Every structure is written in structure tokens, then in C-alpha cells.
């Protein structure tokens, strides 16, 4: 029993206000911390997708979400966040066990998820058009209209927070939503269904289905009645979704990961850098699209920073996440055996190419999916480990001589999600901020910002922006209305 919620062995999809089985059978969900079975999840097929899209379309066409005053819709959106907070002590342990993250990280994620609904619920009545002067003979103005049915394909690394990010925005703008939950972490999506019920959204407004990406996910994103798509995940899958969206001329938002670098100058605070290494690469076992997976360090302090990073990594306590309820130096498991072994393989290749494993690079000798906190030195720009998104607790440290080289190394991948710099020199910091190709740039604090700040990338990190006011514009289309005066 978890705080009043019986730990169920079987979890269903949620379509048109009902929890239902899946046409594709059942899928096993593992506990990454133990390597053992956690629960079974109903698996959706194309017919389930069809029913979910049909239900969402019916809600949109009913006008329920658009006929009311935006402030009323905003209040309903905020009720979803309130429900998540009210059930925090039930949700977080489940999230910790299905995702392998520490209990602290799970609680942090649920709290962040709730914050999205608070923020966007407050934005509902501020989404306004404008008047355009065309002279005395005309009155011209714009209005925003929801696209209709939003398909939202969620990643496994932050299933609660990433669902909240797109669902809160979609609902605030007046769209009905179909959520395709991640196969590896689908369990806690149950609470979004219950929260939508608690907020009294009509059946079909929020639908949650778990299906295999190559079948149900592909069918959803190519469905003729989907009007907008939000996707977070790999470049390969994002490219396939973009292709499907293009065929139907459907707008999409793609957030596809990164290989982000923090530039470290000689005047950087080492105590501050220590804390940023801890959270920048080891938070959520490094399974963060905007993780600080590279440090680009001035040659005169290179060995000092390598030693600092080594100390941070060696002082991490790694183990079953549900047993770790503090931020401290705790780290949980990676999401799956496949992901862990892929990370180990990249570490092995890095050593063959001449990089030095300062610490880590090996799996732990237990049943869970754990990788030691890892630091690599002597990393060169052309090495696989400097170019490939590992999505694990692996830090690569590269060396630079001058500003131009630091910028060149930072920009030397196909990605462009975030970047950062550690320095006391504001002019130098702003120079880096202008020259680094990234959608978000941090100065002296990795992950600075919040729900209020726009987030998205350059290059293969995707396009469109999540978070902030900018995100709302991804879920509406602009209509212009021109009136000829005196012609009636």
C-alpha cells in the first residue's frame, strides 16, 4: 500500500473518460532499481488510437473548451495541478520505482509538474489578439484559436513533468489532447486521467494511451484528425514524426535532446562549479536532455577541474531510488538495461580512442540498471563521446586555450539545446551567450530558469519552444478579421 493507493499489478489506458484494456495486449514495466518486474501496462493498438482521437475531436467540436470565458478554463487547468500536489505522497513513490530515480527527484518532478498547470492556468485570460490600423475605412483585428486535437508524445525520463508541460499548455489554449505515454514509464500517467476528472473536464478532453512508438505512436502522429503534435525524444523518432506531420501539413513542436557544454574560465568559482557538476550531469542519472554533459575548461585550470569533477563523482551515493529521499549526493538507476549497456559501450569506445576514464565507466554489480558516476578527461572534439548524446551520468572534459576555441568546441556538435559559462566577467559571459548556438544559455548556474522561461533548441535539438509564454503560440493559430466600415 502506498499512502492509500494500492500498488496495482495492472494499469489501463484512459479513453473517453474510461479506463480500458488495450487492443495490443499487455506490456511489462520493470523497476530499474531492482531489475525486476514492476507492473503490467495495457498496450494500445490502432483501434484504441482511433477511439481516443475521435473522443478528443468530439470534445473540440462541441465548443466546450472555447465557449467558456478563458478565466474559467484556466481555473480548471489549475485544478489539475492542485490534484497532483494533493496526491504527491502517492505519486512520487510510484514514479521513483517505475523510473529508477531517487524519491527526492520523484517528488521534485511531481511538484514541477503541478507548477505547469498553475502557471498556464494563470495565462489563460492573457492570450489576446491585437488590432491593426488600416485607416478609417476598416477595423481589423486578430484572434487566437486552438488547433483542435493535440497529440502529445511523452519521453520516459520525466514522464510526469513532460506530460504536464504539453498538457497544461494544450488545455489552456483550448485544445483536447491525446497523450501517448512512454513505454518504459507509463504508470504514473494514471494520475493525469484522475486529475482531469477531478477538474471536471468532459470525457474525451484528456486521453492517455500507452502504445509502441512504431505502431500506435506512428498511427497517432499520422492521423488525419490530429491538428498539432508535441514530441520530446530522440532525433530519429523526431525526424519520423516531423515527416508524418509534414504529410498532413500539421504543425509540430520537437524537442530532441542535446550535447550541451559548460565553458569554464580561470576566474570561475570552484565551489559553485562543484554544485553545478553535481546537478548538471548526475541529476536523474544524467538522463536529462539539457544535461551538462561536456565541460570545456581553460587549459590553466584543466587539471584542477578534472580533480574537482572526480571528487564529485566519487562522493555520489548510488542505489535504489525509493530509498533515497534527499538531494545530497544521491543518484538512482538508469531507465533500462539497454540504455545502461549502451552508455557502457560508449565509455569503452572512448577509452579505445584515447580518452581517460578518471573515474567510473563501469556498471554496478547488482540486479538494477546502474552505471557508476563517470568522468572522462583528455577528450577530443572528434571523439564519439564528445559528439553523441549518452543520456547517462557521464561527463566529458575538454580543454581550450582562448575564447574562440571555447566557442568553437561548444558549437561543435549537431545539437544546440542549451549552453553555459562559468565566469565572473560579465562581458565575457555575454560574448559567450551571443556566440554559442543554443536555445537557452546559463551563466554561473546550470538549469537556471523555470516554467516561465522558454525552452527549445537549434539544429538537431529541434524546433519550437516549450515553457514560457512562447509555448502557448505553438497551440493556437492566428485568425485575422477585417471589417469594411460603412458598407452595410
Steps between C-alpha positions, in 0.01 A plus 500: 500500500640842404332778697150374433556382142525124462800413288325344206644223288321622189439851363266597217470766233256790536273575204189716493470510877546127561790278602524228237716209391718522192446329169870415475504303823720561801854631545730443797641803680821443698635662815843632393625500859450126545497374143176319581145525372308799637157465337313428177365775276220470245639554152299701248457410135378708206136451593568646843671796336197543275265510798718746691532739206128476427414580862733800502364628170145476634591712802667760281204522262258532793651841578521424872860616531456815294150615588584572862692806613875428502522570873264209564707269283809620683346411835431149377860467381629608841285235668707233324816634662329519836396135468861396434620681812222351710612152391875565507568234763329236286643602164865552591576145628340351188703734280819414687444128451396510134770749392786400733550857622552593863194570710620861535517536122155343464346743748679787329362390163140474619525844660638642174219330308243673717672834445432482124126487559519789743703715262303432182167508680589856596588578138165393353338843505811683379515332158370797301494616140571854380346767280679606181447855369394506132359850486153633580322274249591175676508335836745212505593268784647159578385219726656173611324169447605155625608251237252242625653163589856495632706179492764497771775238490673484837860391584583252773755706695252749655158347429308717747670830426510462121134401485413800716705727273297424189165411656476822704581711196268311268204521736562865585486586129173304466615176335386147581799269549613146428805402702721218378673394820855357496527122490768495772320727747123495434365428849478846655309635198199355682498810719449739210182312413380521861600866519303584184197334658550694823520823302169407328624504143255317270571140407734493202681825582799311636579152365803295609618203299813290523602347170817401318649801323541327166135392485251690719728804529555517127129457432415778744743751350387426145128504582296732278309642798809604695546875464822559696786286637737546793789255526801463727749224431771381264605660172412182311143485631461877475597488134238230437235705679594813308465304176156372600395850605622648173293254297185624673622863520475490879709734720726331752731582787812284521741490795768250406779509754849639508869473576527816703824659617591717794801725433721546809734801520788556740301734723212257554400419857608142568248452781218611268631279221503202736127537568424548131689184404297313760164605361605571142599145410407268789142617564257229382807286420586739218181413312418863427485645149662824621763330718844660528664202334810693391729738688724717282776616735781753467834322478647677806238353735431179309656255746341680795154462346563136409591435864191686617271299272666177610434587863134579431451171315676287761289649778169411334290238679341276238218257569127425498320831458204435730751479788642847428280788613761777502676691223843480668736281292243238407447347158263230381497254212492547127168418339579163340763236443520605135566865584756412766691262275496756217665751733762245605572427134560870425731521803697199376535655155616830651790324671594327177511842333735639766274663759586431865236365736584700812235311692201280424406366154393162641166349592431418862500138609132468590165416338403859426587712197779706657804673352771650716518881496759549228755768410717496187807719444719546191187507286545636149232665291495228234443212744164325506458580870525872421240483223243238608225561752560225755201577722678370807724618788807555282694829496755577226761769574666676207777765500517845335764773464303812403146634460466405135597140568257478793214619278605271216503194727168592658340535155675194359210254505177458303303609806415840646268461796671683786843639581666671790802678640665531839679832549490821704555710184159622378636620164651159434180328611290709261744436216456126555122537525493674162735260322390160633228345282243396757139575581579563866822619659599486866749727677644356822202272567401198293122448473430861603151617404170319535157448351496870412808486273476377136683178418596346168793448270697575190611244241417138579373598842171577327274798442220685672504605863359340811452685830442872544247714316656394170373144542136608481554617142577141399146396594300775327467639150448864417185615324478847346160668468463808279181709504416756231319781680199679356437239234184351651 
